[in-house]
Amino acid sequence: MTNSQSSIRVLVVGCGNMGASHATAYQNIDGFQICGIVSTGKSKEVLNEKLGGGYALFSDYYKALSVTKPDAVCISTYPDTHETFAVKALEAGCHVFIEKPLADTVEGAIRVVQAAQKANKKVVVGYILRHHPSWEKFIELSQQLGKPLVMRMNLNQQSQGIMWNVHRNLMQSLSPIVDCGVHYIDVMCQMTRSKPVQVTAIGAKLTDDIPADNYNYGQLQIRFEDGSVGWYEAGWGPMMSETAFFVKDVIGPKGCVSIVAKEAGGSGKSDNVDSHTKTESLRFHHADIDKDNKFLKQDEWINLTDEPDHQELCNREQRYFLKAISENIDLTDHLADAVNSLKIAFACDESVRTGQVVKV
């Protein structure tokens, strides 16, 4: 444990996969000190033991907030608690790191942003791909392809065991294209740097293990002001196919760029969190042709040496959180992007439920 007087005392709320990874980051990064761990079940004891023990454990978030009086709160609970927990933390004078999505409604996300502004505290949303050098390169290269862009992405997860429990719990409040889709909608918005104008989406309920009004498979399509289009597909459950579950592709007039993850995209990897962020290599195809319509350039393979695993990505997120606090970084655009991607995801959700095109 870090005991420096200048350390930011952080209350860890939620001890599942993401919460445990963030707690590990806090323990290993100079500048943070865990002051308490919160969960309703036994996961807090498991995490405490993993971290070496000795941390204060709580089942009630509000009591933990009152007792520990932290400088910051890390929220990795299910999305239906995000808004309430974040607003309460901000009102208590805490900075907040919160897993995506920012809230389970657009209005709730806006209320969190307003609470952050009122409290003059930092809120960082867990958009993990923004901290991945290969994804940053993927976005950078996409902007060399001309306009319009065609963006094709999916992440279908053939989940079983604990992961199916996690997915079923998530679907008590959100669909896969909202919970997971905000990542890839955010990527599309960074690629096009254009305003989305309309969305369409389809969905199907393939299990009785989720609420009657929800669906565990969805596919969305977005049209942008500059003529770019993008689709994203997400399905969760033991019935999902692992054929082409990992597609990350962008096409423009000048060529295309693809993430090629031969290992992470292999069979049995679709519900492995490390596989979700692995890129392994980027394939850059140039569309230039000669008078005989033959390609002038061979495809480039870009293998970035900096390929962080899931834990290292969480470490980078928390280093950014620390920097945002210590250097007083303006997070206005960061939060606007988080609200915007959530707004688009919910518009897609509306399209699934109504069968209509939704203007955004």
N, C-alpha and C positions, 0 to 999 in steps of 0.2 A: 504494500500500500504506500501511496505517496502521502507524506505528511507536511509538505511545504505549506507555509502560511499563505503563500500567494496562489495555491492551487484552487481551481474551481471545484467546489463540492457539488457532486452530481447525484441525484436520486434516479436510480434505474427502475423503470416501471415496465413490466412485461419481460419475461425471462425465457421466451421461446427462442427460435433460431436467431432472429435478428437481435433481440434484446441481449442474449448471451454473447453474441459477437461484439456488440457495442460495449458491453460491460468489460469484456476482455481488452478492448481498445483503451478504455478509460484506465484500467489497471496498469497498462503498459506505456501510457503516454505521460511524460512529465507535464504537469500543468493541470491534471485532473485528479480528484480524490473521490472515490465512491463513498457516499455517506449513508446509503441505504438501498435495499433491494425490495421490490414490491411485486407480488403476484398473488392471485387468489388460490392457486393450487400449490403443489409440492415443488414446482419448478424452481422456486426461489432457493429452496434447500439444496437442490441439485447444482444450481449455478454457484451458490455460496461455497460449496465443497470444491467445485471445479476451480474457483478462484483462490482457494487456499483457506477459506473460512474467515470468521471474525467480523463479518459485516452485519449490520442491523437489518433484520428481516421484518417485513410487514405484509399483512393480508389486505389492509385497507389503505388505499392511496391517499385519501384526505388526511388520515391520521399521520401517515408517513411524512406528508408535506408539512404538517403542523409541527411534528416532533423534530424532524431533521433540519428544517429551515435551510434547504439547499440553495446554492447559487444558480443551479441549472437542473433541469429535469429532462430525462431521455424517455420518450414515450414509444414503446414498441408493442402496444396492446392491439386488440382487434379494432378495426376502423370506427365502429360505433361508439367508442369511448374517446376518440382523438380530440374532437372539438372541446368537450367538457373538461377533459384532463388538461389540455393545453391552455385554455382560458383561465382555469383555476391557478395553474402554475404562473402564468403571466401576471395575474392579479396579486399573487404572492411575491412578485418581484424577481421571478426566475427567468433566465434564458431557457429556450426550449429547443431540443433536437427531437424531431418527430418523424416517424416512419411515414412513407407515402401510403395512401393518400392523406392529404392534410386534414380532411374531414370526410364524413360519409354523405354530405350534401354540399352543393356549391355555396349556399347561404352560410353554412357552418364554417366553411373554409374562409369566407370573407370575414366572418366574425372573429376568427383566430387572428387574421391579419390586422384587423382593427384593434384587437386587444394588444397585439405586439406594438403597434404604433402608439397606443395610449400609454403603455407601460414603458416605452422606450427600451425594449429588450429585443434580443436577437431570436429569431426563429429560423432554423435550418431544417429543410425537408429532405428526407432520405432518398434523393434521386441518385442512386449508387452509380449509374452509368456515366454520370457527369464527372466522375472521379477516375474513370478508366481510360488510360492513355490510348488504347486501341480504338475505343469508341469515339474518343475525341478525334483521332486520325480518320476514322470512318466518316465522321461528319465533315471534317476539313476537306477530304478528297471528294465528297459528294458535291461540294461547292465549286469543283472544277469541271463538272459534267454538263454545264449549260442548263437552260430551262426550257420547258418544264421538266420536273423530276417525276419519276414513277418509283414509289417506295413500297417494298414488299417485305413484311415482317410477320413472324409468328413466334409463339412459345406455347406449344401444347404440352401438357404435363400428364403423363400416365402415372398418376399418383396411387400409392398404396400405403398401408401401415400408418405411421405417424403423419405422413404428408397428406393422406386422404382425410385424416382427422382435422388437420390444419385447414385444408381447402373447404371442407364442410362447414367449419366454424366461420371462415371468411364469408362464405355464401349465405350466412344468416343475415348479412346486411348488404353485401355487394356482389355483383357479377364479376367473372374473370376479366371481361373487357374494361371494367372500371378499375378494379384493384390493380391489375397487372398492366392494363393498357396505357395508364398515365405515363409510364416510362417511355413507351415507344411513340406515343403521341408527342411527348416532349422532344424526342429525337427528331421526329418529322418536322416539327416547328423550327428546330435549330437548323435542319438541313435546308429548308425552303426559305426561311426568314420571311415568310409570307403569311397572310391572315387566312385561316380556314373560313370558308363561306358556307359549306353545307356538309352534312354527314348522312350516310345511310348505314344500316346495320341489320344483321340477322342473328337469331339465336335459337338454341334448342335445349330442352330439358331432357337429359338422358339418364336421370336417376330420380328415385323417389326419396333419396336421402337428404334433399335440400328443400327449402320452403317452396310451396306450390307456385308462387309468383316469381321465382328466380329461374335461372338457366345456367348450365355449367359448360356450354359451348357458345361462343360468339365470334362473329367476324364483322369488322367495321370498315367503312370506306370514307375517306375524307377528300373533299375538293378544296383546293387553295385558290386564292385570288390570282396568283401568277400562272394558273393552269396546271400546277402540279397536282398529282393524285397519290394517295397512299392507302394501303390496306393493312390491317393487323388482325390476327386470328389468335384466339386463346381458348383452350379447353382444359378442364381439370377432371380427373377421375380415373378409376381403374379400367374404364372402357376405352380410353383415348388411344388413338393410333400413334405409333412412333415413326411412321413414315413421313419424312419431311416435317418433323416437328420443330426444326431449328432453321428458319429461313430469315436471313438478314441481308437485304439486297436493295441497291438503289441504282436506277437507270436514268440517264439523261441523253440528250442528242450527241454528246461527245464520247459516250461509253457507259461503263457501269463499274460499280465497286461492290464486292460481296465479302461478307465475313465467312470464312471457310474454317469450321471447327470440326475437323474429322474425328477427333477423339471425343470432345464434349458433345458432339452431335450424334454419337453412336447409340446403339441400342442399350436400353436400361439406364440412360443418363437424364431422361426428360424431367424427373422430379428431384434431381440433384442440384442444390443451389450453386455449387461451384461451377457446374456446367452452364448455368444461365448467364454468367458474365464472361466465360472464357471465349476468346476470339481465335487464338492460335495463329491465324494469318489472315491478311486481307488480299484479295485478288482484284487488281485494277486492270480492267479491259478498256482498250482504246478503240474507238469506232473508225479511225482514219483508214481510208481505203485508196488504192491506186486506180489507174484507168481500167484495170481488169477486175475491179471490185474485190481485190485481195487486200487483206489487212497489212498495213505498213509497219505496225509495231506488235511485238509479242506481248502477251499479258505480263504484267508485273506482279510478283509475289512479295508482299511486304510483311516480314516477320519482325514484330517489335520485340526487343529483348525484355522490355518491362511488361511482364504479364502477371499482374497481381492476382493472388487467389482471393476468395471471398473475404477472409479475415483481413487481409491487407487492404482491400477496398473499404471495409468498415473503419480500419485505422485511418485511412485517408479522409473519409468523411468526418471523423472526429477531430482530426488535425485542422480541417477546414472550419469546423464549429469553434474550436479553440481560437483560431486566427480571427474569425468573425467577431468574437467577443473581445479579444485582446487588442485588435487593431481597429475596432469599431467600423467594420466593413458595412457599407450600405447594402442591405439585402432587399431593397424595394423591387428590383427586377427579378430576383430569385423567387420571391413570394408571388409576384404577378404571374410568372411562368407556371408556378405550382397551381395557382387558381385557374389559369387559362387551360392547362392540360386536363384538369379535373372537369372544367366546364364542358370541354369537347367530349370527354369520356361519358359524361352524363347525358349529353345530347345524343350520343350513339346508343346509350342504354334506352333512352326515350324512343329512338327509332326502332329498336328491337321490339319494344312493348306495344308500339302503335302501328308498326308497319309502314310508317310515313318517312319521307325525306324531312330532315330537320335543318333549318337554317341556323347558322351560328354567327 
